[in-house]
Amino acid sequence: MKIKVAKELFVGIRNSDAVGWAVGYNNTTKKGKADQDKVERWCGKGMTKVIVNEPIDGFEIDKSVSRYSTSNKVWRIKDPRGFILEISTSNMEMLLNNCTMENGVVKGKCVWGVSNKMALLPESHPEFDNIVNEQSTTSKFLTPSKLKSGMILRKNTGEKIQYIGKVCYYGVTATTRASGGRNKWGGIGYNWHIKSINKSPAIVHLYKFIKEDSRLETYGFQKTLKAHLIEEGKEVEFTQEELDNAHKTRRIYCNGNFREYRFFLRKEETEFTHDDKKAFTPSGEEIYEVTR
């Protein structure tokens, strides 16, 4: 989840129950003005105000409520400045894991983050400084020339990654035929007959996702990588064999999908010939050949 910590919030507050809706305050763009119009319509005859969004003490847990349409639960948080905002269950879990609670009061300073939903961020969270500080830097993202192997980065989409380096991307044109068997995921097994491979590769940035709750190493790549630096890290050694194994075990992630058989990644530029054969066989039934 991508979270932005706006310097100021535009808050609309209903008269009936003091529940509010907040957006980042920006009176200079069409989107900012449109967001503020939505808040004003939502709160009706209630009040609106602009507040400085900085870490403060005194947030209280009010109660949980369910959505009528989805039954999803949200939690209402009392802001000491006189209004209530709603956060997700995952945000509440993060607060419980990183804060001390006393009689419903969150101990320590917190600040509001803005994403699809509001999020309350405690200063005690280990990533607090990275989330807040990365948005106040003059240069938002590292330029390609500044990217170094081993760097720990946070992508513009919010994921934490370790940068591996530049690799060569070869697109593949292939035909498929059902093999008659089943792959290990229960689907139909296919023989992929590669008709052509790009002679000139595209250069892409390869990285590894950092997820504390995942046992499987997952890699991704992008032609243009937008990310902030968290720490320098140590240079990563990465062999072609490891790259091939990442393909075989469905660990390469691209454009929202695991699609490792529609391309080849190579550490260096490679000349493919008619006799080249690539056998990526996660199930033992899927055979991939160069047939041009």
Residue pairs with C-beta under 8 A, 6 or more apart in sequence:
1 115
1 116
1 119
1 158
2 115
2 156
2 157
2 158
3 113
3 114
3 115
3 119
3 121
3 131
3 158
4 24
4 113
4 114
4 115
4 135
5 53
5 111
5 112
5 113
5 114
5 121
5 131
5 132
5 135
6 24
6 25
6 26
6 53
6 112
6 114
7 25
7 52
7 53
8 24
8 25
8 50
8 51
8 52
8 53
9 22
9 23
9 24
9 25
9 50
9 51
9 53
9 112
9 114
10 22
10 23
10 24
10 25
10 35
10 36
10 39
10 48
10 49
10 50
11 20
11 21
11 22
11 39
11 48
11 49
11 50
11 51
11 83
11 85
12 20
12 21
12 22
12 39
12 40
12 42
12 43
12 46
12 47
12 48
13 19
13 20
13 43
13 46
13 47
13 48
13 49
13 82
13 83
14 20
14 43
14 44
14 46
15 44
15 45
15 46
15 47
17 84
18 82
18 83
18 84
19 76
19 83
19 84
19 85
19 86
20 43
20 79
20 83
20 84
20 85
21 39
21 42
21 43
21 85
22 39
22 85
22 112
22 114
22 118
23 32
23 35
23 36
23 38
23 39
23 114
24 32
24 35
24 114
25 32
25 36
25 50
26 32
26 33
26 35
27 33
27 36
36 48
39 48
40 48
51 81
53 111
53 112
54 111
55 109
55 110
55 111
55 123
56 80
56 109
56 110
56 111
57 80
57 107
57 108
57 109
58 80
58 105
59 77
59 78
59 79
59 80
59 105
59 106
59 110
59 120
60 77
60 78
60 80
60 104
60 105
60 106
61 75
61 76
61 77
61 78
61 92
61 101
61 104
61 105
61 106
62 75
62 76
62 77
62 78
62 84
63 75
63 76
64 73
64 74
64 75
64 76
65 73
65 74
65 75
65 76
65 86
66 72
66 73
67 73
67 74
72 89
73 89
74 86
74 87
74 88
74 89
74 117
75 86
75 87
75 88
75 89
75 91
75 92
76 84
76 85
76 86
77 84
77 85
77 86
77 87
77 106
77 120
78 84
79 85
79 112
85 112
85 118
85 120
86 117
86 118
87 117
87 118
87 119
87 120
88 117
88 119
91 117
91 119
91 120
94 125
95 101
95 106
95 120
95 122
98 122
98 124
98 125
98 126
99 106
99 107
99 108
99 110
99 122
99 124
100 106
100 107
100 108
101 107
106 120
106 122
108 122
108 123
108 124
109 122
109 123
110 120
110 121
110 122
110 123
111 120
111 121
111 123
111 132
112 118
112 119
112 120
112 121
113 119
113 120
113 121
113 131
121 128
121 131
121 132
122 128
125 131
130 154
130 228
130 230
134 154
134 228
137 228
140 226
140 228
141 156
141 226
141 227
141 228
142 151
142 153
142 227
142 228
142 229
144 205
144 225
146 229
147 163
147 205
147 225
148 163
148 232
148 235
149 163
149 164
149 165
149 235
149 236
150 162
150 163
150 232
150 233
150 234
150 235
150 236
151 162
151 163
151 229
151 230
151 231
151 232
151 233
152 160
152 161
152 162
152 163
152 210
152 229
152 230
152 231
152 232
152 233
153 160
153 161
153 162
153 163
153 207
153 227
153 228
153 229
153 230
154 160
154 161
154 227
154 228
154 230
155 161
155 225
155 226
155 227
156 226
156 227
159 209
160 209
160 210
160 211
160 230
161 207
161 208
161 209
161 210
161 220
161 227
162 207
162 208
162 210
162 233
162 236
163 205
163 206
163 207
163 225
163 227
163 233
163 236
164 206
164 207
164 208
164 219
164 236
164 238
165 205
165 206
165 236
165 238
166 203
166 204
166 205
166 206
167 203
167 204
167 206
167 221
167 243
167 265
167 266
167 267
168 201
168 202
168 203
168 204
168 265
168 266
168 267
168 268
168 269
168 270
169 201
169 202
169 203
169 204
169 221
169 223
169 263
169 264
169 265
170 197
170 198
170 201
170 263
170 264
170 265
170 266
170 270
170 272
171 197
171 198
171 202
171 262
171 263
172 194
172 196
172 197
172 261
172 262
172 263
172 264
173 194
173 195
173 196
173 197
174 192
174 193
174 194
174 195
174 261
174 262
174 288
175 192
175 193
175 195
176 190
176 191
176 192
176 193
177 190
177 191
177 193
178 188
178 189
178 190
178 191
179 188
179 189
179 190
179 191
179 285
179 286
179 287
180 189
181 188
181 189
181 283
181 285
182 188
182 189
182 283
182 285
183 189
183 282
183 283
183 285
183 286
184 282
184 283
185 283
189 283
189 285
189 286
190 285
190 286
191 286
191 287
191 288
192 261
192 286
192 287
192 288
192 289
193 289
193 291
194 278
194 288
194 289
194 290
194 291
194 292
195 291
195 292
196 292
197 264
197 272
197 290
197 292
199 271
199 272
201 266
201 269
201 270
202 223
203 223
204 221
204 222
204 223
204 265
205 221
205 222
205 223
205 224
205 225
206 219
206 220
206 221
206 238
206 265
207 219
207 220
207 221
207 225
208 217
208 218
208 219
208 220
208 236
209 217
209 218
209 219
209 220
209 253
211 218
216 249
216 251
217 246
217 251
218 251
218 253
219 246
219 251
219 252
219 253
220 252
220 253
220 254
221 252
221 254
221 265
238 267
239 267
240 266
240 267
243 265
243 266
243 267
244 280
246 252
246 260
247 260
247 261
247 265
247 280
248 260
248 280
248 281
248 282
249 282
250 258
250 260
250 282
251 258
251 260
252 258
252 259
252 260
252 265
254 263
260 280
261 280
261 286
261 288
264 270
264 278
272 290
273 290
274 290
274 291
274 292
275 290
276 290
277 289
277 290
278 288
278 289
278 290
279 287
279 288
279 289
280 286
280 288
281 287
